[in-house]
Amino acid sequence: MLTSLDANTAYHGAAQHAILFLHAFPLSAEMWQPQIEVLGAAGYTVIAPNSFGIDGSPEKEGWTFTDYAHELAKLLDSRRVEKATIVGLSMGGYQAFEFYRLYPERTASLVLCDTRAEADAPAARASREEFIRAVEENGAKEAASRMIPNYFAAKTYSERPELVAKAFSIINKQSASVINGAMRAIMLRADATSRLASIGCPVLVLNGVEDKLTTKETAESIHTHIPGSKIRLLAEAGHISNMEQPESFNRALLEHFTEARQS
C-alpha cells in the first residue's frame, strides 16, 4: 500500500469524498504540506500519496501510470473513499489524466496544475534518456541540480532560499533507481489530448505565470479543449506553484470545491 500524508481520513471517522493530491517529479507528498494543513483545518478529507519507492511506498520495477492509478484506487478503498477530487501537479497531472481514464465514476472533479496533456516528442524523450543516464551515474543530486532551476519564479531563488532548500531536501532523499523509475513512467505515458473534449467532470486548470516547463500557453490550451473548464494563472509562481504561492493556490482550490459541489 502507498504511504501518504493525510488529514481527516476514514481512520478518524470521515468518508465518502476526499481530495487526492498527486505530487510532482521527483518530489514527494511533502510538497503538499501547505494544502494539507489548510484544507485539513477546514474539515476536508485529504490524502497525499507518495509514488512508488518514495517515503516508504513500496518500490515497483517498470511501473506505469496505469499501475499507479490502480494503486490509487486501492488507497481510496482503504480509506473508505468512494469519490475524490484529483489534484495533480506536473507528473501528478499526468497521473490524474490516467486515473480519470480508468475511474471516471470515482472522479468528482479534476484540478490540473502546471502540467500538459500531450505525450513526449522525440526530442523530449531523448532528453529524458540522457537525464536517466546522468542520474544513474551521479544520484539524486543530479536530478536536483537539473530540476530545481526550473521550479520557481526568478526572484524566489534570491528572496526565498528556504523554499529552494526545501525542494532540494525532498529530492535528495530519493534513490537514483526510484527517480529513474518515475522518469521512465513519464516517458511511457499516453497522450491525453484526444480525451480532453470528453472529460465530463468539473475541471480547474491552475498554472504559474512564470512556469518555464509548462507555460501559461500550455495551460490555456488544456483549458480551451476541456468544455466548461475554468483556468487560474497564479502571479509570481513558477512550476511548483502550490509551494511558491500557497495562499492564492489554496484560495483557487477552495473556490473550485464550492463550484464543483454546486454543479
C-alpha positions in Angstrom: 0.0 0.0 0.0 1.2 3.5 -0.8 2.2 5.7 2.1 0.6 9.1 2.3 0.1 12.3 4.3 -3.5 12.6 5.4 -6.0 14.8 7.1 -9.4 13.8 8.3 -9.3 10.4 6.7 -11.6 7.4 7.3 -9.3 6.3 10.1 -10.7 9.3 12.0 -14.3 8.8 11.1 -14.5 10.8 7.7 -15.6 9.0 4.5 -17.1 9.1 1.0 -15.3 12.0 -0.6 -11.6 13.1 -0.4 -9.1 15.4 -2.1 -6.3 13.3 -3.6 -3.1 15.3 -4.1 -0.6 13.8 -6.7 2.9 15.2 -6.4 5.4 16.4 -9.0 8.6 14.7 -10.2 10.9 13.9 -8.4 9.3 15.3 -5.2 7.1 13.6 -2.6 3.8 14.2 -0.8 5.7 16.6 1.4 5.3 19.3 -1.3 1.6 19.4 -0.5 2.0 20.3 3.2 0.7 23.9 2.7 -2.5 22.5 1.2 -2.9 19.6 3.7 -2.7 21.9 6.7 -5.2 24.5 5.4 -7.7 22.1 3.9 -7.4 19.7 6.8 -8.2 22.5 9.2 -11.2 23.4 7.0 -12.5 19.9 7.5 -11.7 18.4 4.1 -10.6 14.8 3.9 -7.1 15.0 2.3 -4.9 12.2 1.0 -1.5 12.9 -0.5 0.2 9.7 -1.6 3.9 9.1 -2.3 4.5 7.4 -5.6 6.3 4.0 -5.8 9.5 3.9 -3.8 9.1 7.3 -2.2 9.0 7.9 1.6 8.0 4.3 2.4 5.8 3.5 -0.5 6.8 0.1 -2.0 9.1 0.1 -4.9 7.8 -1.3 -8.2 10.1 -2.1 -11.1 8.9 -0.9 -14.5 5.8 0.7 -13.3 3.4 2.8 -15.4 0.8 5.4 -14.6 -1.8 2.8 -15.3 -0.3 0.7 -12.4 -0.2 3.8 -10.2 -3.9 4.7 -11.0 -5.0 1.2 -9.9 -2.9 1.6 -6.7 -4.5 5.0 -6.0 -7.9 3.3 -6.3 -6.8 0.7 -3.7 -5.6 3.5 -1.4 -9.1 5.2 -1.7 -10.7 1.9 -0.9 -8.5 1.5 2.2 -9.8 4.9 3.4 -13.4 4.1 2.5 -13.5 6.9 0.0 -15.9 6.5 -2.9 -15.1 9.5 -5.0 -12.2 12.0 -5.0 -11.2 15.4 -6.4 -7.9 14.7 -8.1 -5.3 17.5 -7.8 -2.2 16.7 -9.8 0.8 18.9 -10.4 3.2 18.2 -13.3 3.8 14.4 -13.1 0.7 14.4 -10.9 -1.3 15.9 -13.7 -0.3 13.0 -16.0 -1.4 10.6 -13.3 -4.7 12.5 -12.9 -5.5 12.1 -16.6 -4.8 8.3 -16.3 -6.9 8.0 -13.1 -9.8 9.7 -14.8 -9.5 7.5 -17.9 -9.7 4.4 -15.7 -12.0 5.6 -13.0 -14.3 8.4 -14.2 -17.0 7.3 -11.9 -14.7 7.8 -8.9 -13.5 11.3 -10.1 -15.6 14.1 -8.5 -13.5 16.8 -10.3 -10.0 17.4 -11.6 -7.5 20.2 -10.8 -4.7 20.1 -13.4 -1.7 22.1 -12.2 1.4 23.1 -14.2 1.0 20.0 -16.4 0.5 19.1 -20.0 -1.8 16.6 -21.9 0.5 15.6 -24.8 3.0 12.8 -24.8 6.7 13.4 -25.3 8.0 14.5 -28.6 11.2 12.6 -29.8 13.5 15.4 -28.6 11.9 15.4 -25.1 12.2 11.6 -24.9 15.9 11.8 -25.9 16.4 14.5 -23.2 14.8 12.2 -20.6 17.0 9.3 -21.6 20.1 11.5 -21.1 18.7 12.5 -17.7 18.3 8.9 -16.7 21.9 8.1 -17.6 23.2 11.1 -15.6 21.1 10.2 -12.5 22.4 6.6 -12.7 25.9 8.0 -12.6 25.6 10.8 -10.1 22.5 10.1 -8.0 19.7 12.3 -6.6 21.9 15.4 -6.5 22.0 15.3 -10.3 18.2 15.3 -10.5 18.0 18.2 -8.1 20.6 20.2 -10.0 18.6 19.8 -13.2 15.1 20.2 -11.9 15.2 22.9 -9.2 16.4 25.8 -11.5 13.2 25.3 -13.4 10.9 25.1 -10.4 10.3 28.6 -9.2 9.8 32.2 -10.4 13.1 34.1 -10.9 13.1 36.2 -7.7 12.3 33.3 -5.5 15.9 31.9 -5.8 17.3 35.1 -4.1 14.4 36.1 -1.9 13.2 32.7 -0.6 16.2 30.4 -0.3 14.5 28.3 2.3 11.9 27.2 -0.3 14.7 26.2 -2.7 16.4 24.3 0.1 13.2 22.5 0.9 12.8 21.2 -2.7 16.4 20.1 -2.7 15.9 18.3 0.6 12.9 16.4 -0.7 14.7 15.3 -3.9 17.9 14.4 -2.2 16.1 11.8 0.0 15.2 9.7 -3.1 17.3 7.0 -4.6 18.5 7.1 -8.2 16.5 4.0 -9.1 13.3 5.5 -7.7 13.8 8.8 -9.5 14.6 7.0 -12.8 11.6 4.7 -12.4 9.3 7.7 -12.2 11.1 9.3 -15.2 10.5 6.1 -17.3 6.8 6.2 -16.3 6.7 9.8 -17.5 8.3 8.7 -20.8 5.7 5.9 -21.3 2.7 8.0 -20.5 -0.2 8.0 -23.0 -1.1 11.2 -24.9 -4.3 12.6 -23.3 -5.0 15.4 -25.8 -7.6 13.4 -27.7 -9.5 12.7 -24.5 -9.8 16.3 -23.2 -13.0 17.1 -25.0 -14.7 14.1 -23.4 -13.9 15.0 -19.8 -17.3 15.4 -18.1 -16.5 16.3 -14.5 -15.7 19.9 -13.3 -12.1 20.9 -14.1 -9.9 23.7 -12.9 -6.6 24.4 -14.7 -4.0 26.1 -12.4 -0.6 27.3 -13.6 2.2 29.6 -12.6 2.5 32.7 -14.8 6.3 32.2 -14.7 6.3 28.5 -15.3 9.1 27.6 -17.7 8.4 23.9 -18.0 4.6 24.0 -18.6 3.9 27.6 -19.7 0.7 29.5 -19.3 0.1 28.9 -23.0 0.2 25.1 -22.3 -2.4 25.6 -19.5 -4.6 27.8 -21.8 -4.6 25.0 -24.4 -5.8 22.4 -21.9 -8.5 24.8 -20.7 -9.6 25.5 -24.3 -10.0 21.8 -25.1 -12.0 20.8 -21.9 -15.6 22.1 -22.2 -16.7 24.1 -19.2 -13.3 24.1 -17.5 -12.0 27.1 -15.5 -8.5 28.5 -15.5 -6.5 30.4 -13.0 -3.0 31.8 -13.6 -1.0 32.5 -10.5 1.2 35.5 -10.4 4.8 35.3 -9.2 4.7 31.5 -9.4 6.7 29.1 -11.5 6.3 25.3 -11.9 5.8 24.2 -8.3 3.1 26.8 -7.9 1.5 25.3 -4.8 4.6 25.7 -2.7 5.5 29.1 -4.1 2.1 30.8 -3.8 0.2 28.6 -1.3 -2.4 31.3 -0.4 -3.5 32.0 -3.9 -3.3 28.3 -4.8 -5.4 27.3 -1.8 -7.9 30.1 -2.5 -8.4 28.8 -6.0 -8.8 25.2 -4.7 -11.5 26.3 -2.2 -13.4 28.2 -4.9 -13.3 25.2 -7.2 -14.6 22.9 -4.5 -17.5 25.2 -3.8 -18.3 25.5 -7.5 -17.9 21.7 -8.1 -20.4 20.9 -5.3 -22.9 23.2 -6.9 -22.6 21.8 -10.5 
